Amino acid sequence: MRKQHVSRDRLQRLTIPTSSNTMDNTVAAAADPEQSLLTTIQQQAQELQQLRNQNAALRQALALRTSDVPTISASTPCFSGEPTKLREFLDALTVYFAFRPTQFSHDRTKVGYLISALSGPALAWATPMVSSDNPVLSDYSAFVSRFKQMFSRPGLEASAEEALCDIQQGSQDVLQYITRFRQLAAETTWVERTLVTLFRRGLKEEIKDELVHSTRAEDLRGLMDQALSIEYRLQERRSEKKRSRGFTQPSSSRAYLQRSEEPCTPARDIEGEPMQVDTTRGPLSASEREDRRKRGLCLYCGSAGHILRTCPVRPSRPSGNATSRPL
């Protein structure tokens, strides 16, 4: 009995402190339940944000290996490493990306599309970067910079600068001139003011003459717009001049009217007599002449009672040209 009593005392001494600690924690938790709930929410929010960041990183890492990279369009030219085709290739991509902002909202997607359009030496150059998941694949500008360094033609910028110094519009229209000028300017690092001066200097004289009547453009875009507008007005004016000349009377018509106003002299036959002409219908046919002779009618006016020589309506013959005919 004594042992049992001692065991119970020990048990009480062992369990009482534990019961006391649990009660203290319960009381403390009950004292500030809002603080505990707020702490839990904050921890969950942090975990959610971490998951979001991880998901975004995974999507970018898999962009080149999933359907996030659009299929190459038939309008996109391929590039195998020829320096002369580099500018055309990059310009085509710039236009393609600009009209599809939703598809190409991430730099890694743009880089993936560019690499998908490569072939030959250019593709061999980019493959190691894809295999090692190089960080430059997530920066389109940095990737293009390396791309240009590798495949651009040495001295390209110097050649473009020389061409800009000598460029002239010549027989081109303004739009063609602008296109060529922009292609060359893209290869240089010249400032806007220099480009404005060179563009104005290369324009046709007739356009430069009209520019003096316009407000001086401060930038290249404004000057190009002015040149296009002037060319359009000049073309309209030339068309107006052509239409106005179309309303004048042709020289052949004026000559015809002058001849028609001259007095008409009856034509003469080979013997000097006036041809036998009906005053209303013109020259008589052989059958008509024979018919009038049989009926005793005048061969000139077709009336009865007189003959051709005594016809009262027949024009008189000039005395200088009179010839005798046998009766």
C-alpha positions as CSV (number, residue, x, y, z in Angstrom):
1,M,0.0,0.0,0.0
2,R,2.8,2.3,0.8
3,K,4.5,1.7,-2.5
4,Q,1.3,2.5,-4.3
5,H,0.9,5.7,-2.3
6,V,4.4,6.8,-3.2
7,S,3.9,6.0,-6.8
8,R,0.8,8.1,-6.9
9,D,2.7,11.0,-5.3
10,R,5.4,10.8,-7.8
11,L,2.9,10.6,-10.6
12,Q,1.2,13.8,-9.4
13,R,4.6,15.6,-9.1
14,L,5.5,14.6,-12.7
15,T,2.2,15.5,-14.2
16,I,1.3,18.7,-12.4
17,P,4.1,20.8,-14.1
18,T,3.1,19.5,-17.6
19,S,-0.5,20.4,-17.0
20,S,0.6,23.8,-15.8
21,N,2.6,24.5,-19.0
22,T,-0.2,23.4,-21.3
23,M,-2.6,25.7,-19.5
24,D,-0.2,28.6,-19.8
25,N,0.1,28.2,-23.6
26,T,-3.7,27.8,-23.9
27,V,-4.2,31.0,-21.9
28,A,-1.6,32.9,-23.9
29,A,-3.1,31.8,-27.2
30,A,-6.6,32.7,-26.0
31,A,-5.3,36.1,-24.9
32,D,-4.3,37.2,-28.5
33,P,-6.1,35.1,-31.2
34,E,-5.9,37.9,-33.8
35,Q,-2.2,38.2,-33.7
36,S,-1.8,34.4,-34.2
37,L,-4.2,34.5,-37.2
38,L,-2.3,37.4,-38.7
39,T,1.0,35.7,-38.4
40,T,-0.4,32.6,-40.1
41,I,-1.8,34.7,-43.0
42,Q,1.5,36.4,-43.5
43,Q,3.4,33.2,-43.7
44,Q,1.0,31.8,-46.2
45,A,1.3,34.9,-48.4
46,Q,5.0,34.6,-48.4
47,E,4.8,31.0,-49.5
48,L,2.4,31.9,-52.2
49,Q,4.7,34.6,-53.6
50,Q,7.6,32.2,-53.6
51,L,5.5,29.7,-55.6
52,R,4.6,32.4,-58.1
53,N,8.2,33.4,-58.6
54,Q,9.2,29.8,-59.0
55,N,6.5,29.2,-61.6
56,A,7.5,32.3,-63.6
57,A,11.1,31.1,-63.6
58,L,10.1,27.7,-64.8
59,R,8.0,29.1,-67.6
60,Q,11.0,31.2,-68.9
61,A,13.4,28.3,-68.5
62,L,11.1,26.0,-70.6
63,A,10.1,28.7,-73.2
64,L,12.5,27.4,-75.8
65,R,11.4,23.8,-75.3
66,T,7.7,24.2,-75.3
67,S,4.9,25.6,-77.5
68,D,5.4,29.1,-76.1
69,V,7.7,29.8,-79.0
70,P,5.5,30.5,-82.0
71,T,5.9,28.5,-85.2
72,I,8.1,30.3,-87.8
73,S,6.0,32.3,-90.2
74,A,6.5,31.9,-94.0
75,S,7.1,35.7,-94.2
76,T,10.1,35.5,-91.9
77,P,13.3,35.1,-93.8
78,C,15.8,32.5,-92.6
79,F,19.4,33.5,-91.9
80,S,22.4,31.2,-92.3
81,G,25.2,33.7,-91.5
82,E,25.6,35.9,-94.6
83,P,26.6,39.4,-93.5
84,T,24.8,41.1,-96.4
85,K,21.5,39.7,-95.3
86,L,21.8,40.5,-91.5
87,R,20.0,43.8,-91.6
88,E,17.1,42.5,-93.7
89,F,16.7,39.6,-91.3
90,L,16.7,41.7,-88.1
91,D,14.4,44.3,-89.6
92,A,11.9,41.6,-90.6
93,L,11.9,40.3,-87.0
94,T,11.4,43.8,-85.6
95,V,8.3,44.3,-87.7
96,Y,6.9,40.8,-86.9
97,F,7.3,41.3,-83.2
98,A,5.8,44.8,-83.2
99,F,2.5,43.6,-84.7
100,R,2.3,40.6,-82.2
101,P,2.9,42.1,-78.8
102,T,0.9,39.4,-77.0
103,Q,2.8,36.5,-78.5
104,F,6.2,38.1,-77.9
105,S,5.8,39.7,-74.5
106,H,9.0,38.1,-73.1
107,D,12.5,38.5,-74.3
108,R,13.2,34.8,-74.1
109,T,10.3,34.1,-76.5
110,K,11.8,36.6,-79.0
111,V,15.2,35.0,-78.7
112,G,13.7,31.5,-79.2
113,Y,11.9,32.7,-82.4
114,L,15.0,34.2,-83.7
115,I,17.0,31.0,-83.1
116,S,14.3,29.0,-84.8
117,A,14.8,31.0,-88.0
118,L,18.6,30.3,-88.1
119,S,20.3,27.7,-90.2
120,G,23.8,26.6,-91.2
121,P,26.7,28.4,-89.4
122,A,24.3,30.8,-87.6
123,L,22.4,27.9,-86.0
124,A,25.7,26.2,-85.1
125,W,26.8,29.4,-83.3
126,A,23.5,29.6,-81.2
127,T,23.2,25.9,-80.3
128,P,25.7,25.8,-77.4
129,M,24.0,28.7,-75.7
130,V,20.7,26.9,-75.9
131,S,22.2,23.7,-74.5
132,S,23.8,25.4,-71.6
133,D,20.8,27.7,-71.0
134,N,22.9,30.8,-71.2
135,P,21.4,33.8,-69.3
136,V,21.7,35.9,-72.5
137,L,18.8,33.9,-73.9
138,S,16.5,35.9,-71.6
139,D,17.8,39.3,-72.8
140,Y,16.8,40.0,-76.4
141,S,18.9,43.2,-76.8
142,A,22.0,41.5,-75.4
143,F,21.5,38.5,-77.6
144,V,21.1,40.7,-80.7
145,S,24.2,42.6,-79.8
146,R,26.3,39.4,-79.7
147,F,24.6,38.3,-82.9
148,K,25.6,41.4,-84.7
149,Q,29.2,41.2,-83.5
150,M,29.4,37.7,-84.9
151,F,27.8,38.1,-88.3
152,S,28.0,41.8,-89.2
153,R,30.3,42.7,-92.0
154,P,33.6,44.4,-90.9
155,G,33.5,48.1,-91.8
156,L,29.8,48.1,-92.4
157,E,29.3,51.3,-90.3
158,A,32.0,53.1,-92.2
159,S,30.5,52.1,-95.5
160,A,27.1,53.3,-94.4
161,E,28.5,56.7,-93.3
162,E,30.2,57.2,-96.7
163,A,27.0,56.3,-98.5
164,L,24.9,58.8,-96.5
165,C,27.4,61.5,-97.3
166,D,26.8,60.9,-101.0
167,I,23.2,59.9,-101.1
168,Q,20.9,61.7,-103.7
169,Q,17.2,61.3,-104.4
170,G,17.8,61.4,-108.2
171,S,15.0,59.8,-110.2
172,Q,13.5,58.0,-107.1
173,D,10.3,59.2,-105.6
174,V,10.5,60.5,-102.0
175,L,9.3,57.3,-100.4
176,Q,12.0,55.3,-102.1
177,Y,14.6,57.9,-101.0
178,I,13.4,57.7,-97.4
179,T,13.6,53.9,-97.3
180,R,17.1,53.8,-98.6
181,F,18.2,56.7,-96.2
182,R,16.8,54.9,-93.2
183,Q,18.5,51.7,-94.1
184,L,21.9,53.4,-94.1
185,A,21.2,55.5,-91.1
186,A,20.4,52.4,-89.0
187,E,24.0,51.2,-89.5
188,T,25.5,54.4,-88.1
189,T,25.5,56.2,-84.7
190,W,25.1,59.7,-86.1
191,V,22.9,62.1,-84.2
192,E,19.6,63.4,-85.4
193,R,20.8,66.8,-86.5
194,T,23.4,65.3,-88.8
195,L,20.9,63.0,-90.4
196,V,18.5,65.9,-91.0
197,T,21.2,67.9,-92.8
198,L,22.2,65.0,-95.0
199,F,18.6,64.1,-95.9
200,R,17.7,67.7,-96.9
201,R,20.9,68.0,-99.0
202,G,20.0,64.8,-101.1
203,L,16.5,65.9,-102.0
204,K,15.5,67.0,-105.6
205,E,16.0,70.7,-106.3
206,E,12.2,71.3,-106.9
207,I,11.4,69.9,-103.4
208,K,14.1,71.9,-101.8
209,D,12.7,75.0,-103.5
210,E,9.3,74.4,-101.9
211,L,10.8,73.7,-98.5
212,V,11.9,77.3,-98.1
213,H,8.2,78.2,-97.9
214,S,7.6,75.7,-95.0
215,T,8.4,75.9,-91.4
216,R,11.9,74.4,-90.8
217,A,11.6,70.9,-89.4
218,E,13.5,70.2,-86.2
219,D,13.7,66.4,-86.6
220,L,14.2,63.8,-89.3
221,R,10.6,62.5,-89.2
222,G,9.2,66.0,-89.6
223,L,11.4,66.7,-92.6
224,M,10.5,63.4,-94.3
225,D,6.8,64.2,-93.8
226,Q,7.3,67.7,-95.4
227,A,9.1,66.2,-98.4
228,L,6.3,63.6,-99.0
229,S,3.6,66.3,-98.8
230,I,5.5,68.6,-101.2
231,E,5.9,65.8,-103.7
232,Y,2.2,65.0,-103.6
233,R,1.3,68.6,-104.2
234,L,3.7,68.9,-107.1
235,Q,2.2,65.7,-108.7
236,E,-1.3,67.1,-108.3
237,R,-0.3,70.4,-110.0
238,R,1.3,68.5,-113.0
239,S,-1.9,66.5,-113.4
240,E,-4.0,69.7,-113.4
241,K,-1.8,71.1,-116.2
242,K,-2.3,68.0,-118.3
243,R,-6.0,68.1,-117.8
244,S,-6.2,71.8,-118.7
245,R,-4.2,71.2,-122.0
246,G,-6.7,68.5,-122.9
247,F,-9.5,71.1,-123.2
248,T,-7.7,73.3,-125.9
249,Q,-8.7,72.8,-129.5
250,P,-6.3,70.5,-131.4
251,S,-4.5,72.2,-134.3
252,S,-5.9,69.7,-136.8
253,S,-9.5,70.7,-135.8
254,R,-8.6,74.4,-136.2
255,A,-7.2,73.8,-139.7
256,Y,-10.3,71.9,-140.7
257,L,-12.6,74.7,-139.6
258,Q,-10.5,77.2,-141.6
259,R,-10.8,75.2,-144.7
260,S,-14.6,74.7,-144.3
261,E,-15.1,78.5,-144.2
262,E,-13.4,79.0,-147.6
263,P,-15.8,79.4,-150.6
264,C,-16.4,76.2,-152.5
265,T,-15.4,76.2,-156.2
266,P,-17.0,73.4,-158.3
267,A,-14.6,70.7,-159.4
268,R,-13.9,70.5,-163.1
269,D,-13.6,67.5,-165.4
270,I,-10.7,66.8,-167.7
271,E,-12.1,69.0,-170.5
272,G,-12.4,72.1,-168.3
273,E,-16.2,72.0,-167.7
274,P,-17.6,71.8,-164.3
275,M,-18.2,68.2,-163.2
276,Q,-21.9,67.1,-163.5
277,V,-22.8,67.6,-159.8
278,D,-26.2,67.4,-158.2
279,T,-26.5,70.5,-156.1
280,T,-27.9,68.6,-153.2
281,R,-26.4,65.1,-153.5
282,G,-22.9,65.6,-155.1
283,P,-21.4,64.0,-158.3
284,L,-23.8,62.1,-160.5
285,S,-23.2,58.4,-161.3
286,A,-22.9,57.2,-164.9
287,S,-26.5,55.8,-164.7
288,E,-27.9,59.1,-163.4
289,R,-26.2,61.1,-166.2
290,E,-27.6,58.7,-168.8
291,D,-31.1,58.9,-167.3
292,R,-31.1,62.7,-167.3
293,R,-30.0,62.8,-170.9
294,K,-32.8,60.5,-171.9
295,R,-35.3,62.7,-170.0
296,G,-33.9,66.0,-171.3
297,L,-32.9,67.3,-167.8
298,C,-30.0,69.5,-166.9
299,L,-27.0,67.5,-165.9
300,Y,-26.1,70.2,-163.3
301,C,-29.4,71.1,-161.4
302,G,-31.7,68.3,-162.7
303,S,-34.4,70.7,-164.0
304,A,-36.1,70.7,-167.4
305,G,-36.1,73.4,-170.0
306,H,-32.3,74.0,-170.3
307,I,-29.0,72.2,-170.6
308,L,-25.8,72.2,-168.7
309,R,-24.2,75.2,-170.5
310,T,-27.3,77.4,-170.0
311,C,-28.0,76.3,-166.4
312,P,-29.0,79.4,-164.5
313,V,-27.6,78.1,-161.2
314,R,-24.3,76.9,-162.5
315,P,-21.4,79.0,-161.3
316,S,-19.9,81.2,-164.0
317,R,-16.5,80.2,-165.3
318,P,-13.6,82.7,-165.1
319,S,-12.8,84.2,-168.5
320,G,-9.1,83.4,-168.3
321,N,-9.8,79.6,-167.9
322,A,-12.4,79.4,-170.8
323,T,-11.8,76.8,-173.3
324,S,-13.6,75.9,-176.4
325,R,-15.3,72.6,-176.7
326,P,-16.6,71.1,-180.0
327,L,-20.3,71.1,-180.4
